[in-house]
């Protein structure tokens, strides 16, 4: 589980998740910005067609077409990439490049087609550049600096040009745009901070939920599944194996003379012994196996796609591994294991577990520290 694996540095882990969330939000929000930017340029050229140089318009639209195709290609590649490859390290720089190119082409092209002596057309061009900058706020809000850079590249060329024109009307338009931009910049910062905080709270809540779920399903002493979690997983696995007609074996393990260890050396030593058993079990079995502590010194394991002969050999390895453990002041630790298989006709999980339990008691009766297989 990701949250628990990264408990040593949870802040860094959450920060990385938030960074990835921001990237995903960026791509989701801005996917339609490509078409909007191109459509806006076409509408502007159409409205001002009679007042613009057709050669300059053609050059602008050609560059804009190239930048649009590059952005479309990037979006296609991103959404086709596997989830684990959609990382900021892989995609942020590419996004920055296409954004700067596209916004630069838009702002530079707007200045290029800006009529020198037609105030109405100049106002229309400025109206479209302001509209593009407002769209940038909604598209790139997850990244504050992307929003600001995009706005600057689109707005500033035409605005600075108007600011230094002789007409007071032109200067007034430029100043108005700059005042409007200052308010947008402030709003952009607040929106970006709010989004990041929302992502962070979401991830922190997910992590807290994961930790609580893990704690509810885990035996605190050994780190294995507790009784409830074991039977939930075991029931699911048994059903899958039964439906797929796959072999399944059950192992029931019980420590030999564990009460004597507790009575002689105390419960702290007994707990240490159980922790060591948990380590042996965790290290021995596969990720697809279901294992847990049922209570006291009793453990259980289900092994899918395993025939009884293989399960018996694995159980024997566990018995030898436990007998080799050293835990002062305990001189010797042993365990007995019972093995049962669905090959013998168990069509119910509890029947399978009971047969393994009966085999366990037979191993105890035969002298302990050994494996017995249900007949």
C-alpha positions in Angstrom: 0.0 0.0 0.0 1.5 3.3 -1.2 0.6 5.4 1.9 2.2 2.8 4.3 5.2 2.1 2.2 6.0 5.9 2.3 5.3 6.4 6.0 9.0 7.3 6.6 8.5 10.5 4.5 4.8 11.0 4.1 5.1 14.7 3.4 7.3 14.1 0.4 5.0 11.3 -0.9 1.9 13.5 -0.6 3.7 16.4 -2.3 4.6 14.1 -5.2 1.0 12.9 -5.5 -0.3 16.5 -5.4 2.2 17.4 -8.2 0.9 14.6 -10.3 -2.7 15.6 -9.6 -2.0 19.1 -10.7 -0.6 17.8 -14.0 -3.6 15.6 -14.6 -5.9 18.6 -13.9 -3.9 20.7 -16.3 -4.3 18.2 -19.1 -8.0 17.7 -18.4 -8.8 21.4 -18.2 -6.8 22.5 -21.2 -7.7 19.8 -23.7 -10.2 22.1 -25.3 -8.0 25.2 -25.1 -6.2 24.1 -28.3 -9.4 24.2 -30.4 -10.5 27.4 -28.6 -7.3 29.2 -29.3 -7.3 28.3 -33.0 -11.0 29.1 -33.4 -10.5 32.5 -31.7 -7.8 33.4 -34.2 -10.0 32.4 -37.1 -12.9 34.5 -35.9 -10.7 37.5 -35.4 -9.3 37.2 -38.9 -12.8 36.8 -40.3 -14.2 39.8 -38.5 -11.2 42.0 -39.5 -10.6 40.4 -43.0 -11.2 43.6 -44.9 -8.9 45.6 -42.7 -6.0 43.1 -42.5 -3.1 42.2 -44.7 -4.0 38.8 -46.2 -0.3 37.7 -46.4 0.2 38.5 -42.7 -3.0 36.7 -41.8 -1.9 33.6 -43.8 1.5 33.6 -42.1 0.0 33.9 -38.7 -2.6 31.1 -39.3 0.1 28.9 -40.7 2.3 29.2 -37.5 -0.8 28.8 -35.4 -1.8 25.6 -37.2 1.7 24.2 -36.6 1.5 25.0 -32.8 -2.0 23.6 -32.7 -0.9 20.3 -34.3 2.0 20.0 -31.9 -0.3 20.5 -28.9 -2.8 18.0 -30.2 0.0 15.5 -30.7 1.1 16.0 -27.1 -2.4 15.5 -25.8 -2.9 12.3 -27.8 0.5 11.0 -26.5 -0.4 11.9 -22.9 -3.8 10.3 -22.8 -2.6 7.1 -24.6 0.3 6.8 -22.1 -0.1 4.3 -19.3 -1.1 5.8 -16.0 2.3 5.3 -14.4 4.0 7.2 -17.2 1.9 10.4 -16.8 4.4 12.0 -14.4 5.4 15.6 -14.1 9.0 14.7 -14.9 7.9 13.2 -18.2 5.3 15.8 -19.3 5.7 19.2 -17.7 8.6 20.4 -19.8 6.9 19.3 -23.0 3.8 21.2 -22.0 5.8 24.3 -21.2 7.4 24.2 -24.7 4.1 23.8 -26.6 2.4 26.4 -24.4 5.1 29.1 -24.9 5.2 28.4 -28.6 1.4 28.6 -28.9 0.9 31.6 -26.7 3.9 33.4 -28.3 2.5 32.8 -31.8 -0.9 34.1 -30.7 0.4 37.2 -29.1 2.9 38.0 -31.8 0.4 37.3 -34.5 -2.2 39.5 -32.9 0.4 42.3 -32.9 1.3 41.5 -36.5 -2.3 41.9 -37.8 -3.1 44.9 -35.6 -4.2 47.7 -38.0 -2.1 50.8 -37.5 -4.8 53.4 -38.2 -8.1 51.7 -37.3 -9.1 52.1 -33.7 -12.2 49.9 -34.0 -10.1 47.0 -35.3 -7.5 47.6 -32.7 -10.2 47.4 -30.0 -11.5 44.2 -31.5 -8.0 42.7 -31.5 -7.6 43.7 -27.9 -11.0 42.2 -27.0 -9.8 38.8 -28.4 -6.5 38.9 -26.6 -8.2 39.7 -23.3 -10.6 36.8 -24.0 -7.6 34.4 -24.6 -6.0 35.5 -21.4 -9.2 34.9 -19.4 -9.4 31.5 -21.0 -5.9 30.8 -19.8 -7.0 31.3 -16.2 -9.6 28.5 -16.5 -7.3 26.2 -18.5 -4.0 26.5 -16.6 -5.3 27.3 -13.1 -3.5 24.2 -11.7 -0.2 25.9 -12.6 0.0 29.5 -11.6 3.1 30.4 -13.6 1.8 28.8 -16.7 -1.3 31.0 -16.5 0.9 34.1 -16.0 3.3 33.3 -18.8 0.5 32.5 -21.2 -1.3 35.8 -20.4 1.9 37.8 -20.7 2.7 36.3 -24.1 -0.8 36.9 -25.5 -1.6 40.3 -23.9 1.7 42.2 -23.6 2.7 42.6 -27.3 -0.5 44.4 -28.3 -0.9 46.2 -25.0 2.6 47.7 -24.9 2.2 48.7 -28.6 -1.0 50.6 -27.7 0.5 52.1 -24.6 3.1 54.1 -26.7 0.7 55.3 -29.4 -0.1 59.0 -29.6 -3.9 58.7 -29.2 -5.2 59.0 -25.6 -7.9 56.5 -26.5 -5.2 53.9 -27.4 -3.3 54.6 -24.2 -6.5 54.4 -22.2 -7.3 50.9 -23.7 -3.7 49.7 -22.8 -3.9 51.0 -19.3 -7.4 49.4 -18.8 -6.0 46.1 -20.0 -3.1 46.4 -17.6 -5.3 47.2 -14.6 -7.6 44.3 -15.6 -4.5 42.0 -15.8 -3.4 43.0 -12.3 -6.7 41.8 -10.9 -6.5 38.6 -12.9 -3.0 37.9 -11.6 -4.2 38.2 -8.0 -7.1 35.9 -8.7 -4.9 33.4 -10.4 -2.6 33.1 -7.4 -5.6 32.5 -5.0 -7.2 30.0 -7.4 -3.9 28.1 -7.8 -3.3 28.0 -4.1 -6.9 26.8 -3.5 -6.6 24.0 -6.0 -3.3 22.8 -4.5 -4.8 22.8 -1.0 -7.8 20.8 -2.2 -5.5 18.2 -3.9 -3.4 18.0 -0.7 -6.5 17.6 1.6 -7.8 14.9 -0.7 -4.5 13.0 -0.7 -4.2 13.3 3.1 -7.7 12.0 3.6 -7.0 9.0 1.3 -3.8 8.2 3.2 -5.6 8.4 6.5 -8.3 6.2 5.2 -5.7 3.7 3.9 -3.9 3.6 7.2 -7.2 3.0 9.1 -8.2 0.2 6.7 -4.8 -1.4 7.1 -4.9 -1.2 10.8 -8.4 -2.7 10.9 -7.2 -5.7 8.8 -3.8 -6.2 10.3 -2.6 -8.1 13.3 -0.7 -5.5 15.3 1.8 -8.0 16.7 2.9 -9.9 13.6 2.0 -7.6 10.7 -0.1 -10.4 9.1 -3.8 -10.3 8.3 -6.0 -10.6 11.4 -8.7 -13.2 11.7 -11.4 -11.2 10.0 -9.2 -10.0 7.1 -7.9 -13.5 6.6 -11.3 -15.1 6.2 -12.5 -12.3 3.9 -9.5 -12.9 1.6 -9.7 -16.6 2.0 -13.4 -16.7 1.1 -12.7 -14.7 -2.1 -9.7 -16.9 -3.0 -11.6 -20.1 -2.3 -14.5 -18.9 -4.6 -12.1 -18.0 -7.4 -10.3 -21.3 -7.2 -13.6 -23.3 -7.1 -15.0 -21.3 -10.0 -11.8 -21.8 -12.1 -11.4 -25.4 -11.0 -7.9 -24.5 -9.7 -6.2 -26.5 -6.9 -6.1 -24.9 -3.5 -4.3 -26.0 -0.3 -4.8 -24.9 3.3 -2.1 -24.9 6.0 -2.9 -24.6 9.7 0.2 -23.8 11.9 0.4 -23.9 15.6 3.4 -23.2 17.9 4.4 -26.1 20.1 4.3 -25.6 23.8 3.7 -21.9 23.4 1.9 -21.6 26.8 5.0 -22.9 28.4 7.1 -20.1 26.8 4.7 -17.5 28.1 4.6 -19.0 31.6 8.4 -19.5 31.8 9.7 -16.3 30.2 6.8 -13.9 30.2 4.5 -12.5 27.6 7.1 -10.1 26.2 9.3 -13.0 25.1 6.2 -14.8 23.8 5.2 -11.7 21.7 8.8 -11.6 20.3 8.5 -15.3 19.3 5.2 -14.6 17.5 6.7 -11.6 15.7 9.5 -13.9 14.4 6.9 -16.4 13.2 5.2 -13.6 11.3 8.5 -12.7 9.6 9.0 -16.4 8.6 5.5 -16.6 7.1 5.8 -13.2 5.3 9.1 -14.2 3.8 8.0 -17.8 2.8 4.8 -17.3 0.9 3.8 -15.6 -2.3 1.9 -12.4 -2.8 -1.1 -14.4 -4.2 -1.2 -16.6 -1.0 -3.5 -15.5 1.8 -2.1 -15.8 5.3 -2.9 -14.5 8.7 -2.9 -15.0 12.4 -6.2 -16.5 13.6 -5.5 -15.9 17.3 -3.0 -16.8 20.0 -0.2 -18.9 18.4 -2.4 -20.2 15.5 -1.8 -19.2 11.9 -3.4 -20.1 8.6 -2.3 -20.0 5.0 -4.1 -20.6 1.7 -2.0 -21.5 -1.4 -3.8 -21.3 -4.7 -2.7 -23.3 -7.8 -0.8 -25.6 -5.4 -1.2 -29.4 -5.2 -0.9 -31.1 -1.8 2.6 -32.6 -2.4 4.0 -29.1 -3.1 2.1 -27.6 -0.1 3.5 -30.4 2.1 7.1 -29.5 1.0 6.5 -25.8 1.7 5.0 -26.6 5.1 8.1 -28.7 5.9 10.3 -25.8 5.0 8.4 -23.5 7.4 8.8 -26.1 10.2 12.5 -26.2 9.6 12.8 -22.4 9.4 11.0 -22.0 12.7 13.1 -24.7 14.4 16.2 -22.8 13.3 15.1 -19.6 14.9 17.0 -18.2 17.9 15.2 -16.1 20.5 16.9 -15.8 23.8 16.1 -16.9 26.5 13.9 -19.5 24.6 16.2 -22.5 23.9 14.1 -24.1 21.2 11.0 -23.2 19.1 9.0 -25.6 17.1 5.7 -25.6 15.3 3.3 -28.2 13.8 1.4 -27.8 10.6 -1.6 -29.5 9.1 -2.2 -29.5 5.4 -5.5 -30.1 3.4 -6.3 -29.8 -0.2 -9.4 -29.2 -2.3 -8.2 -32.2 -4.4 -9.8 -34.4 -1.8 -13.2 -32.9 -2.5 -13.7 -29.9 -0.1 -16.4 -27.6 -1.6 -16.6 -25.3 1.4 -13.8 -23.1 2.9 -14.6 -24.0 6.4 -14.6 -27.7 5.6 -11.2 -27.3 4.0 -9.9 -25.4 7.1 -11.4 -28.0 9.5 -9.6 -30.8 7.6 -6.3 -28.9 7.9 -7.0 -28.3 11.6 -7.6 -32.1 12.1 -4.3 -32.8 10.3 -2.6 -30.2 12.6 -3.9 -32.1 15.7 -2.6 -35.3 14.2 0.8 -33.7 13.8 0.7 -32.7 17.5 -0.3 -36.3 18.5 2.6 -37.7 16.4 5.1 -35.8 18.4 5.0 -32.1 17.2 7.5 -30.3 15.1 6.3 -31.9 11.9 3.8 -31.8 9.1 0.7 -33.9 8.7 -1.5 -34.1 5.6 -5.3 -34.7 5.8 -6.3 -38.0 4.5 
